[in-house]
Amino acid sequence: MRNKKILIFVTILFIIVFLIIFRVKIQKIFYPKRYNEIISVYANEYNIEKNLIFAIIKAESNFNENAVSNKNALGLMQIMEDTAKDVAEKNNIKIDKDNARQEILKINNNIHIGTKYLSILIEKYQNIELALAAYNAGTGNVDNWIQNQIISKDGTDIEKVPYKETNNYVRKILQNYKIYKKLYE
């Protein structure tokens, strides 16, 4: 009986030491930096911090380039087809509109359009939290919430977003962002 308790104690101690030593490496498995080269190009081009793009991709698709949501959002950054077409057209991003769905699912196009769209939202709202809320719920909803004083223009009361999904989304992205910054900076 005494040997069994010692064995259990040693095993638990070994697991704890292992987790402490390899914590960061284990976390990096769950918070990868896939597509770093592509993300770097567009993050630099549109002046968006790379870790924010990684945080969005982690939350939106968990790096599944073929992800399609139940609302038909596409790819790594889960972009709606109409939004992608609009952003591409207004910003001279070349995609074949006759084959838009497949074009949006292409990794480079998806990251390019998604990052440009995020930069547009950040420029519009001058606030990451509001930009993330708009990325999820749409600019019409965010504009309405601000106009009706449900949330403030500075985003300091972002927790008052009335859509539970959007509220959770913003929190999740911000948490992922914090983790990415901690792991990779």
Residue, then its C-alpha position, 0 to 999 in steps of 0.5 A: m500500500r505504501n509503495k502504491k502511494i509513493l508511486i502515485f506521488v512520484t507520477i503526479l510530481f513527474i507530470i507537474v514537472f513535465l507540464i511546467i518545463f514544457r508548458v510553452k511548447i504545449q501551448k504553442i501546439f494549441y496556439p500555432k502560427r500556421y501561414n506565418e509568411i502570408i499573415s506577415v505580408y498582409a499584416n504589414e501591408y495593412n498595419i495590423e498586428k500579426n498576433l491579432i490575425f492569428a487570434i482571429i483565425k484560431a477562433e474562426s476556423n482553428f486553422n482549417e482552411n476549408a472551414v464553412s460555417n452554418k452561415n456560409a462564412l468561408g475559410l480561415m478567417q470565415i468571410m462571408e462571400d458578399t463581404a469578400k467580393d465587396v472588399a476585393e472589388k473596392n480594394n483591387i484584390k483580384i479574385d475570379k467573381d465567377n468562381a468566388r467561393q473557391e477563390i475565397l477559400k484559397i489561403n492567400n486570398n482569404i487572409h488577404i481579404g480578411t486582413k484588409y476587412l479587419s483594417i477597414l473596421i479598425e480604421k472605421y471604429q478606431n477601436i479593436e473591440l468594436a472592430l471585432a464586434a463588427y467583424n462578427a455581427g456586421t457594421g450595421n449592428v455595431d453602428n446601431w448599438i452605438q447610435n442607440q447608446i447600447i455601447s459607447k463609441d470608444g468601446t469601453d463598455i463592449e461587454k454590453v453588446p446585446y448579442k451573446e454570440t458577438n459578446n463571447y466572440v470578442r472575448k474569445i478573440l481578445q483572450n486568444y490575442k493575449i495568449y499569442k502575444k504572451l507566447y510569441e513576443 
